Amino acid sequence: MAGAARWRGLETLGYAGDREDLGVRSEMTPYYERNGITIYHGDCRDVLPQISQMDLVLTDPPYGIDGGKGGSRGRGKVNYIANEWEDSPEYIAKICVPIIEYAIANAGRCIVTPGLKHMHLYPVPADVGCFWTPASTGFGAWGHTTLNPSFYYGRDPRAGKGQTPNGRQMTEQAEVDGHPCPKPLIPWKWLLIKGTAELTDIIVDPFMGSGTTLRAAKDLGHCAIGIDIEERYCEIAAKRLAQEVLL
Ligand SMILES: C[S@@+](CC[C@H](N)C(=O)[O-])C[C@H]1O[C@@H](n2cnc3c(N)ncnc32)[C@H](O)[C@@H]1O
């Protein structure tokens, strides 16, 4: 990216500068901002157009499977009760899909985990990979669900330079952090590495949840911006980011 050079060395300096340098126009007030990691509490339809540079959009939008009514997910997880939005197929079609279309048009690359049930609503990706979970993640019309698809948009940063597989087995479980469906950190770091070419790449997650993308970015030394419409999830993400780097 044209402006990438000015990012070099940012984390060693400690970020304390103008938000313009983070690819964000200065009128927005962050919920959290430290060492190149920024969280915005708000609707990504309002916030995303304010971000002027995004090299990789890595995101896990709502799956539209709970109707926002909640439901116990086991393992001590909290119920999924959507306060500010609807976890419905209509919401996916009207809100999430246009955001992903915007991300595809404006970011260098985009990786989306659309879930199985409504993945057909999203634009046709350049490639499809997956996290394969042999022990199953749920139950579908034909038995236990073992597949969590990843849609890849744009060009593989390693195309022609020794590409890596587009999927992997996933046996790791997400930490119980208060969000109803956090992603496990290790596979998420794997996806982030898959989608980035340079340490200077800016990562953006418009459906941040408890901040797994931001935590992965911090651990790997990237600058990143996350957005969530629910303040309680911004708070969880900010707490996760306050911890020191996990290697
Ligand atoms: C599947 S969860 C993401 C979970 C995340 N990957 C994690 O590891 O915690 C989707 C998130 O999108 C958020 N969301 C839904 N509509 C939104 C919108 N219009 N703008 C910003 N966030 C939104 C929800 O609050 C929810 O936390």
The ligand as an SDF file (V2000), in Angstrom:
LIG
                    3D

 27 29  0  0  0  0  0  0  0  0999 V2000
  -20.0720  -13.5750   15.2730 C   0  0  0  0  0  0  0  0  0  0  0  0
  -19.8060  -12.1770   16.3000 S   0  0  0  0  0  0  0  0  0  0  0  0
  -18.0400  -11.9200   16.1750 C   0  0  0  0  0  0  0  0  0  0  0  0
  -17.2770  -12.7320   17.1880 C   0  0  0  0  0  0  0  0  0  0  0  0
  -15.7680  -12.5040   17.1370 C   0  0  0  0  0  0  0  0  0  0  0  0
  -15.1760  -13.1560   16.0060 N   0  0  0  0  0  0  0  0  0  0  0  0
  -15.0780  -12.9720   18.4070 C   0  0  0  0  0  0  0  0  0  0  0  0
  -14.1110  -13.7610   18.3130 O   0  0  0  0  0  0  0  0  0  0  0  0
  -15.4760  -12.5720   19.5110 O   0  0  0  0  0  0  0  0  0  0  0  0
  -20.4780  -10.8500   15.3700 C   0  0  0  0  0  0  0  0  0  0  0  0
  -20.4520   -9.4890   16.0650 C   0  0  0  0  0  0  0  0  0  0  0  0
  -20.9840   -8.5030   15.1690 O   0  0  0  0  0  0  0  0  0  0  0  0
  -21.5370   -7.4590   15.9600 C   0  0  0  0  0  0  0  0  0  0  0  0
  -22.4060   -6.6400   15.0820 N   0  0  0  0  0  0  0  0  0  0  0  0
  -23.6050   -6.9580   14.5480 C   0  0  0  0  0  0  0  0  0  0  0  0
  -24.0660   -5.9550   13.7840 N   0  0  0  0  0  0  0  0  0  0  0  0
  -23.1210   -4.9850   13.7860 C   0  0  0  0  0  0  0  0  0  0  0  0
  -22.9850   -3.7040   13.1430 C   0  0  0  0  0  0  0  0  0  0  0  0
  -23.9480   -3.2250   12.3330 N   0  0  0  0  0  0  0  0  0  0  0  0
  -21.8610   -2.9820   13.3700 N   0  0  0  0  0  0  0  0  0  0  0  0
  -20.8830   -3.4390   14.1970 C   0  0  0  0  0  0  0  0  0  0  0  0
  -20.9600   -4.6470   14.8410 N   0  0  0  0  0  0  0  0  0  0  0  0
  -22.0470   -5.4220   14.6160 C   0  0  0  0  0  0  0  0  0  0  0  0
  -22.2500   -8.1970   17.0880 C   0  0  0  0  0  0  0  0  0  0  0  0
  -22.4260   -7.3900   18.2350 O   0  0  0  0  0  0  0  0  0  0  0  0
  -21.3030   -9.3940   17.3280 C   0  0  0  0  0  0  0  0  0  0  0  0
  -20.4530   -9.1560   18.4430 O   0  0  0  0  0  0  0  0  0  0  0  0
  1  2  1  0
  2  3  1  0
  2 10  1  0
  3  4  1  0
  4  5  1  0
  5  6  1  0
  5  7  1  0
  7  8  2  0
  7  9  1  0
 10 11  1  0
 11 12  1  0
 11 26  1  0
 12 13  1  0
 13 14  1  0
 13 24  1  0
 14 15  1  0
 14 23  1  0
 15 16  2  0
 16 17  1  0
 17 18  1  0
 17 23  2  0
 18 19  1  0
 18 20  2  0
 20 21  1  0
 21 22  2  0
 22 23  1  0
 24 25  1  0
 24 26  1  0
 26 27  1  0
M  CHG  2   2   1   9  -1
M  END
$$$$
